[in-house]
Amino acid sequence: MLNYSTKPIAHLNNVIKIKSFSYIVDVACSLAFDLRQRHLVIVENKGAIANLPYDAMVEVPAYITANGPEPVRMGNVPTFHHALLEQQLASEQLLVEATLEGSYEKALQAFTLNRTVPTMQHAKAILDEMIAANQEYWP
């Protein structure tokens, strides 16, 4: 068995926090002072990725201006990436519907479609645990 020290991990966590804070400050400054800096941000697609739904939320490079982000047009993504993105969008859409409708079935479908969950059995276990932990918020 390997013995890892937690010091490097703790240090890495601090570096990540600092970089995250710095990133947020850079984006805010670009917005406030119309610096037109390029950052990776989540925006409404509006054609940035041509072969994804117009109203999908996508993470793309954008120039941050005083008027908000100006996404860089990416064109069409290749078929493989398009399929992965469509699957993630479907998962997110089902989760929104599940929340609005109080639907266990749609929540389970959403978790099952999510690529971070390996199987439907795992999805059910995770969902059931989340519901139990958040019972007061579940309809």
CNS distance restraints for C-alpha pairs under 8 A (distance, minus, plus):
assign (resid   5 and name CA) (resid   9 and name CA) 7.67 0.50 0.50
assign (resid   6 and name CA) (resid  10 and name CA) 6.04 0.50 0.50
assign (resid   7 and name CA) (resid  11 and name CA) 6.10 0.50 0.50
assign (resid   8 and name CA) (resid  12 and name CA) 6.04 0.50 0.50
assign (resid   9 and name CA) (resid  13 and name CA) 6.20 0.50 0.50
assign (resid  10 and name CA) (resid  14 and name CA) 6.44 0.50 0.50
assign (resid  11 and name CA) (resid  15 and name CA) 6.31 0.50 0.50
assign (resid  12 and name CA) (resid  16 and name CA) 6.12 0.50 0.50
assign (resid  13 and name CA) (resid  17 and name CA) 6.20 0.50 0.50
assign (resid  14 and name CA) (resid  18 and name CA) 6.19 0.50 0.50
assign (resid  15 and name CA) (resid  19 and name CA) 6.08 0.50 0.50
assign (resid  16 and name CA) (resid  20 and name CA) 5.99 0.50 0.50
assign (resid  17 and name CA) (resid  21 and name CA) 6.12 0.50 0.50
assign (resid  18 and name CA) (resid  22 and name CA) 6.01 0.50 0.50
assign (resid  19 and name CA) (resid  23 and name CA) 5.99 0.50 0.50
assign (resid  20 and name CA) (resid  24 and name CA) 6.28 0.50 0.50
assign (resid  21 and name CA) (resid  25 and name CA) 6.26 0.50 0.50
assign (resid  22 and name CA) (resid  26 and name CA) 6.12 0.50 0.50
assign (resid  23 and name CA) (resid  27 and name CA) 6.22 0.50 0.50
assign (resid  24 and name CA) (resid  28 and name CA) 6.10 0.50 0.50
assign (resid  25 and name CA) (resid  29 and name CA) 6.04 0.50 0.50
assign (resid  26 and name CA) (resid  30 and name CA) 6.16 0.50 0.50
assign (resid  27 and name CA) (resid  31 and name CA) 6.21 0.50 0.50
assign (resid  27 and name CA) (resid  37 and name CA) 7.69 0.50 0.50
assign (resid  27 and name CA) (resid  39 and name CA) 7.25 0.50 0.50
assign (resid  27 and name CA) (resid  64 and name CA) 6.85 0.50 0.50
assign (resid  28 and name CA) (resid  32 and name CA) 6.00 0.50 0.50
assign (resid  29 and name CA) (resid  33 and name CA) 5.76 0.50 0.50
assign (resid  29 and name CA) (resid  34 and name CA) 7.76 0.50 0.50
assign (resid  29 and name CA) (resid  35 and name CA) 7.37 0.50 0.50
assign (resid  30 and name CA) (resid  34 and name CA) 5.29 0.50 0.50
assign (resid  30 and name CA) (resid  35 and name CA) 4.47 0.50 0.50
assign (resid  30 and name CA) (resid  36 and name CA) 6.00 0.50 0.50
assign (resid  30 and name CA) (resid  37 and name CA) 5.90 0.50 0.50
assign (resid  30 and name CA) (resid  64 and name CA) 5.70 0.50 0.50
assign (resid  30 and name CA) (resid  65 and name CA) 6.12 0.50 0.50
assign (resid  30 and name CA) (resid  66 and name CA) 7.33 0.50 0.50
assign (resid  31 and name CA) (resid  35 and name CA) 6.93 0.50 0.50
assign (resid  31 and name CA) (resid  36 and name CA) 7.71 0.50 0.50
assign (resid  31 and name CA) (resid  64 and name CA) 5.61 0.50 0.50
assign (resid  31 and name CA) (resid  65 and name CA) 4.96 0.50 0.50
assign (resid  31 and name CA) (resid  66 and name CA) 4.67 0.50 0.50
assign (resid  31 and name CA) (resid  67 and name CA) 7.40 0.50 0.50
assign (resid  31 and name CA) (resid  68 and name CA) 6.47 0.50 0.50
assign (resid  32 and name CA) (resid  65 and name CA) 7.75 0.50 0.50
assign (resid  32 and name CA) (resid  66 and name CA) 5.83 0.50 0.50
assign (resid  33 and name CA) (resid  65 and name CA) 7.69 0.50 0.50
assign (resid  33 and name CA) (resid  66 and name CA) 6.53 0.50 0.50
assign (resid  34 and name CA) (resid  64 and name CA) 7.19 0.50 0.50
assign (resid  34 and name CA) (resid  65 and name CA) 4.50 0.50 0.50
assign (resid  34 and name CA) (resid  66 and name CA) 4.50 0.50 0.50
assign (resid  34 and name CA) (resid  67 and name CA) 7.92 0.50 0.50
assign (resid  35 and name CA) (resid  64 and name CA) 7.09 0.50 0.50
assign (resid  35 and name CA) (resid  65 and name CA) 6.19 0.50 0.50
assign (resid  35 and name CA) (resid  66 and name CA) 7.88 0.50 0.50
assign (resid  36 and name CA) (resid  63 and name CA) 5.00 0.50 0.50
assign (resid  36 and name CA) (resid  64 and name CA) 4.87 0.50 0.50
assign (resid  36 and name CA) (resid  65 and name CA) 4.86 0.50 0.50
assign (resid  37 and name CA) (resid  63 and name CA) 5.30 0.50 0.50
assign (resid  37 and name CA) (resid  64 and name CA) 5.55 0.50 0.50
assign (resid  37 and name CA) (resid  65 and name CA) 7.56 0.50 0.50
assign (resid  38 and name CA) (resid  61 and name CA) 6.41 0.50 0.50
assign (resid  38 and name CA) (resid  62 and name CA) 5.41 0.50 0.50
assign (resid  38 and name CA) (resid  63 and name CA) 4.38 0.50 0.50
assign (resid  38 and name CA) (resid  64 and name CA) 6.31 0.50 0.50
assign (resid  39 and name CA) (resid  61 and name CA) 5.43 0.50 0.50
assign (resid  39 and name CA) (resid  62 and name CA) 5.56 0.50 0.50
assign (resid  39 and name CA) (resid  63 and name CA) 6.42 0.50 0.50
assign (resid  39 and name CA) (resid  64 and name CA) 7.08 0.50 0.50
assign (resid  40 and name CA) (resid  59 and name CA) 6.51 0.50 0.50
assign (resid  40 and name CA) (resid  60 and name CA) 5.41 0.50 0.50
assign (resid  40 and name CA) (resid  61 and name CA) 4.26 0.50 0.50
assign (resid  40 and name CA) (resid  62 and name CA) 6.19 0.50 0.50
assign (resid  41 and name CA) (resid  59 and name CA) 5.29 0.50 0.50
assign (resid  41 and name CA) (resid  60 and name CA) 5.76 0.50 0.50
assign (resid  41 and name CA) (resid  61 and name CA) 6.22 0.50 0.50
assign (resid  41 and name CA) (resid  62 and name CA) 6.63 0.50 0.50
assign (resid  42 and name CA) (resid  57 and name CA) 6.37 0.50 0.50
assign (resid  42 and name CA) (resid  58 and name CA) 5.30 0.50 0.50
assign (resid  42 and name CA) (resid  59 and name CA) 4.15 0.50 0.50
assign (resid  42 and name CA) (resid  60 and name CA) 6.45 0.50 0.50
assign (resid  43 and name CA) (resid  57 and name CA) 5.46 0.50 0.50
assign (resid  43 and name CA) (resid  58 and name CA) 5.57 0.50 0.50
assign (resid  43 and name CA) (resid  59 and name CA) 6.38 0.50 0.50
assign (resid  43 and name CA) (resid  60 and name CA) 7.46 0.50 0.50
assign (resid  43 and name CA) (resid  69 and name CA) 7.70 0.50 0.50
assign (resid  43 and name CA) (resid  71 and name CA) 7.57 0.50 0.50
assign (resid  44 and name CA) (resid  54 and name CA) 7.44 0.50 0.50
assign (resid  44 and name CA) (resid  55 and name CA) 5.77 0.50 0.50
assign (resid  44 and name CA) (resid  56 and name CA) 5.75 0.50 0.50
assign (resid  44 and name CA) (resid  57 and name CA) 4.49 0.50 0.50
assign (resid  44 and name CA) (resid  58 and name CA) 6.22 0.50 0.50
assign (resid  45 and name CA) (resid  49 and name CA) 6.48 0.50 0.50
assign (resid  45 and name CA) (resid  52 and name CA) 7.61 0.50 0.50
assign (resid  45 and name CA) (resid  53 and name CA) 7.19 0.50 0.50
assign (resid  45 and name CA) (resid  54 and name CA) 5.34 0.50 0.50
assign (resid  45 and name CA) (resid  55 and name CA) 5.77 0.50 0.50
assign (resid  45 and name CA) (resid  56 and name CA) 5.36 0.50 0.50
assign (resid  45 and name CA) (resid  57 and name CA) 5.59 0.50 0.50
assign (resid  45 and name CA) (resid  58 and name CA) 5.63 0.50 0.50
assign (resid  46 and name CA) (resid  53 and name CA) 7.92 0.50 0.50
assign (resid  46 and name CA) (resid  54 and name CA) 4.56 0.50 0.50
assign (resid  46 and name CA) (resid  55 and name CA) 6.20 0.50 0.50
assign (resid  46 and name CA) (resid  56 and name CA) 7.84 0.50 0.50
assign (resid  47 and name CA) (resid  51 and name CA) 7.89 0.50 0.50
assign (resid  47 and name CA) (resid  52 and name CA) 7.56 0.50 0.50
assign (resid  47 and name CA) (resid  53 and name CA) 7.80 0.50 0.50
assign (resid  47 and name CA) (resid  54 and name CA) 5.62 0.50 0.50
assign (resid  47 and name CA) (resid  73 and name CA) 7.18 0.50 0.50
assign (resid  48 and name CA) (resid  60 and name CA) 7.81 0.50 0.50
assign (resid  48 and name CA) (resid  71 and name CA) 6.26 0.50 0.50
assign (resid  48 and name CA) (resid  72 and name CA) 6.35 0.50 0.50
assign (resid  48 and name CA) (resid  73 and name CA) 4.31 0.50 0.50
assign (resid  48 and name CA) (resid  74 and name CA) 5.60 0.50 0.50
assign (resid  48 and name CA) (resid  75 and name CA) 6.74 0.50 0.50
assign (resid  49 and name CA) (resid  73 and name CA) 6.44 0.50 0.50
assign (resid  49 and name CA) (resid  74 and name CA) 5.21 0.50 0.50
assign (resid  49 and name CA) (resid  75 and name CA) 5.26 0.50 0.50
assign (resid  49 and name CA) (resid  76 and name CA) 5.71 0.50 0.50
assign (resid  49 and name CA) (resid  77 and name CA) 6.84 0.50 0.50
assign (resid  50 and name CA) (resid  73 and name CA) 7.99 0.50 0.50
assign (resid  50 and name CA) (resid  74 and name CA) 7.26 0.50 0.50
assign (resid  50 and name CA) (resid  75 and name CA) 5.04 0.50 0.50
assign (resid  50 and name CA) (resid  76 and name CA) 4.97 0.50 0.50
assign (resid  50 and name CA) (resid  77 and name CA) 7.73 0.50 0.50
assign (resid  51 and name CA) (resid  75 and name CA) 7.53 0.50 0.50
assign (resid  51 and name CA) (resid  76 and name CA) 5.21 0.50 0.50
assign (resid  51 and name CA) (resid  77 and name CA) 6.88 0.50 0.50
assign (resid  51 and name CA) (resid  82 and name CA) 7.56 0.50 0.50
assign (resid  52 and name CA) (resid  56 and name CA) 7.04 0.50 0.50
assign (resid  52 and name CA) (resid  82 and name CA) 7.56 0.50 0.50
assign (resid  52 and name CA) (resid  86 and name CA) 7.51 0.50 0.50
assign (resid  56 and name CA) (resid  89 and name CA) 7.31 0.50 0.50
assign (resid  60 and name CA) (resid  71 and name CA) 6.62 0.50 0.50
assign (resid  60 and name CA) (resid  72 and name CA) 6.95 0.50 0.50
assign (resid  61 and name CA) (resid  71 and name CA) 6.04 0.50 0.50
assign (resid  61 and name CA) (resid  72 and name CA) 5.69 0.50 0.50
assign (resid  62 and name CA) (resid  69 and name CA) 5.66 0.50 0.50
assign (resid  62 and name CA) (resid  70 and name CA) 5.12 0.50 0.50
assign (resid  62 and name CA) (resid  71 and name CA) 3.99 0.50 0.50
assign (resid  62 and name CA) (resid  72 and name CA) 5.27 0.50 0.50
assign (resid  63 and name CA) (resid  69 and name CA) 5.54 0.50 0.50
assign (resid  63 and name CA) (resid  70 and name CA) 5.05 0.50 0.50
assign (resid  63 and name CA) (resid  71 and name CA) 6.41 0.50 0.50
assign (resid  63 and name CA) (resid  72 and name CA) 7.45 0.50 0.50
assign (resid  64 and name CA) (resid  68 and name CA) 5.72 0.50 0.50
assign (resid  64 and name CA) (resid  69 and name CA) 4.42 0.50 0.50
assign (resid  64 and name CA) (resid  70 and name CA) 6.34 0.50 0.50
assign (resid  65 and name CA) (resid  69 and name CA) 5.94 0.50 0.50
assign (resid  65 and name CA) (resid  70 and name CA) 7.28 0.50 0.50
assign (resid  77 and name CA) (resid  81 and name CA) 6.22 0.50 0.50
assign (resid  77 and name CA) (resid  82 and name CA) 5.74 0.50 0.50
assign (resid  78 and name CA) (resid  82 and name CA) 5.93 0.50 0.50
assign (resid  79 and name CA) (resid  83 and name CA) 6.13 0.50 0.50
assign (resid  80 and name CA) (resid  84 and name CA) 6.52 0.50 0.50
assign (resid  81 and name CA) (resid  85 and name CA) 6.10 0.50 0.50
assign (resid  82 and name CA) (resid  86 and name CA) 6.03 0.50 0.50
assign (resid  83 and name CA) (resid  87 and name CA) 6.14 0.50 0.50
assign (resid  84 and name CA) (resid  88 and name CA) 6.34 0.50 0.50
assign (resid  85 and name CA) (resid  89 and name CA) 6.10 0.50 0.50
assign (resid  86 and name CA) (resid  90 and name CA) 6.06 0.50 0.50
assign (resid  87 and name CA) (resid  91 and name CA) 6.21 0.50 0.50
assign (resid  87 and name CA) (resid 113 and name CA) 6.67 0.50 0.50
assign (resid  87 and name CA) (resid 114 and name CA) 7.44 0.50 0.50
assign (resid  88 and name CA) (resid  92 and name CA) 6.23 0.50 0.50
assign (resid  88 and name CA) (resid 113 and name CA) 7.26 0.50 0.50
assign (resid  88 and name CA) (resid 114 and name CA) 6.20 0.50 0.50
assign (resid  88 and name CA) (resid 115 and name CA) 7.53 0.50 0.50
assign (resid  89 and name CA) (resid  93 and name CA) 6.06 0.50 0.50
assign (resid  90 and name CA) (resid  94 and name CA) 6.07 0.50 0.50
assign (resid  90 and name CA) (resid 110 and name CA) 7.43 0.50 0.50
assign (resid  90 and name CA) (resid 113 and name CA) 7.68 0.50 0.50
assign (resid  91 and name CA) (resid  95 and name CA) 6.24 0.50 0.50
assign (resid  91 and name CA) (resid 109 and name CA) 7.41 0.50 0.50
assign (resid  91 and name CA) (resid 110 and name CA) 4.32 0.50 0.50
assign (resid  91 and name CA) (resid 111 and name CA) 6.86 0.50 0.50
assign (resid  91 and name CA) (resid 113 and name CA) 5.51 0.50 0.50
assign (resid  91 and name CA) (resid 114 and name CA) 5.84 0.50 0.50
assign (resid  92 and name CA) (resid  96 and name CA) 6.30 0.50 0.50
assign (resid  92 and name CA) (resid 110 and name CA) 6.66 0.50 0.50
assign (resid  93 and name CA) (resid  97 and name CA) 6.25 0.50 0.50
assign (resid  93 and name CA) (resid 110 and name CA) 7.84 0.50 0.50
assign (resid  94 and name CA) (resid  98 and name CA) 5.95 0.50 0.50
assign (resid  94 and name CA) (resid 106 and name CA) 5.71 0.50 0.50
assign (resid  94 and name CA) (resid 107 and name CA) 6.62 0.50 0.50
assign (resid  94 and name CA) (resid 109 and name CA) 7.09 0.50 0.50
assign (resid  94 and name CA) (resid 110 and name CA) 5.23 0.50 0.50
assign (resid  95 and name CA) (resid  99 and name CA) 6.13 0.50 0.50
assign (resid  95 and name CA) (resid 106 and name CA) 6.66 0.50 0.50
assign (resid  95 and name CA) (resid 107 and name CA) 5.38 0.50 0.50
assign (resid  95 and name CA) (resid 110 and name CA) 5.43 0.50 0.50
assign (resid  95 and name CA) (resid 111 and name CA) 7.89 0.50 0.50
assign (resid  96 and name CA) (resid 100 and name CA) 6.24 0.50 0.50
assign (resid  97 and name CA) (resid 101 and name CA) 5.90 0.50 0.50
assign (resid  97 and name CA) (resid 102 and name CA) 7.99 0.50 0.50
assign (resid  97 and name CA) (resid 103 and name CA) 7.61 0.50 0.50
assign (resid  97 and name CA) (resid 106 and name CA) 7.06 0.50 0.50
assign (resid  98 and name CA) (resid 102 and name CA) 5.34 0.50 0.50
assign (resid  98 and name CA) (resid 103 and name CA) 4.53 0.50 0.50
assign (resid  98 and name CA) (resid 104 and name CA) 6.66 0.50 0.50
assign (resid  98 and name CA) (resid 105 and name CA) 7.60 0.50 0.50
assign (resid  98 and name CA) (resid 106 and name CA) 5.03 0.50 0.50
assign (resid  98 and name CA) (resid 107 and name CA) 5.15 0.50 0.50
assign (resid  99 and name CA) (resid 103 and name CA) 6.80 0.50 0.50
assign (resid  99 and name CA) (resid 107 and name CA) 7.61 0.50 0.50
assign (resid 102 and name CA) (resid 138 and name CA) 7.45 0.50 0.50
assign (resid 102 and name CA) (resid 139 and name CA) 5.94 0.50 0.50
assign (resid 103 and name CA) (resid 107 and name CA) 6.32 0.50 0.50
assign (resid 104 and name CA) (resid 108 and name CA) 6.11 0.50 0.50
assign (resid 105 and name CA) (resid 109 and name CA) 6.20 0.50 0.50
assign (resid 106 and name CA) (resid 110 and name CA) 6.05 0.50 0.50
assign (resid 107 and name CA) (resid 111 and name CA) 6.22 0.50 0.50
assign (resid 107 and name CA) (resid 127 and name CA) 7.56 0.50 0.50
assign (resid 108 and name CA) (resid 112 and name CA) 6.04 0.50 0.50
assign (resid 108 and name CA) (resid 120 and name CA) 7.86 0.50 0.50
assign (resid 108 and name CA) (resid 123 and name CA) 6.40 0.50 0.50
assign (resid 108 and name CA) (resid 124 and name CA) 6.21 0.50 0.50
assign (resid 108 and name CA) (resid 127 and name CA) 6.79 0.50 0.50
assign (resid 109 and name CA) (resid 113 and name CA) 6.16 0.50 0.50
assign (resid 110 and name CA) (resid 114 and name CA) 6.34 0.50 0.50
assign (resid 111 and name CA) (resid 117 and name CA) 6.76 0.50 0.50
assign (resid 111 and name CA) (resid 120 and name CA) 7.82 0.50 0.50
assign (resid 111 and name CA) (resid 123 and name CA) 5.28 0.50 0.50
assign (resid 111 and name CA) (resid 124 and name CA) 7.87 0.50 0.50
assign (resid 111 and name CA) (resid 127 and name CA) 7.48 0.50 0.50
assign (resid 112 and name CA) (resid 117 and name CA) 6.43 0.50 0.50
assign (resid 112 and name CA) (resid 118 and name CA) 7.80 0.50 0.50
assign (resid 112 and name CA) (resid 119 and name CA) 6.47 0.50 0.50
assign (resid 112 and name CA) (resid 120 and name CA) 5.13 0.50 0.50
assign (resid 112 and name CA) (resid 123 and name CA) 5.35 0.50 0.50
assign (resid 113 and name CA) (resid 117 and name CA) 7.71 0.50 0.50
assign (resid 117 and name CA) (resid 122 and name CA) 6.48 0.50 0.50
assign (resid 117 and name CA) (resid 123 and name CA) 6.12 0.50 0.50
assign (resid 118 and name CA) (resid 122 and name CA) 6.57 0.50 0.50
assign (resid 118 and name CA) (resid 123 and name CA) 7.74 0.50 0.50
assign (resid 119 and name CA) (resid 123 and name CA) 6.26 0.50 0.50
assign (resid 120 and name CA) (resid 124 and name CA) 6.11 0.50 0.50
assign (resid 121 and name CA) (resid 125 and name CA) 6.26 0.50 0.50
assign (resid 122 and name CA) (resid 126 and name CA) 6.08 0.50 0.50
assign (resid 123 and name CA) (resid 127 and name CA) 6.00 0.50 0.50
assign (resid 124 and name CA) (resid 128 and name CA) 5.94 0.50 0.50
assign (resid 125 and name CA) (resid 129 and name CA) 6.11 0.50 0.50
assign (resid 126 and name CA) (resid 130 and name CA) 6.12 0.50 0.50
assign (resid 127 and name CA) (resid 131 and name CA) 6.10 0.50 0.50
assign (resid 128 and name CA) (resid 132 and name CA) 6.17 0.50 0.50
assign (resid 129 and name CA) (resid 133 and name CA) 6.14 0.50 0.50
assign (resid 130 and name CA) (resid 134 and name CA) 6.04 0.50 0.50
assign (resid 131 and name CA) (resid 135 and name CA) 5.45 0.50 0.50
assign (resid 131 and name CA) (resid 138 and name CA) 6.59 0.50 0.50
assign (resid 134 and name CA) (resid 138 and name CA) 6.51 0.50 0.50
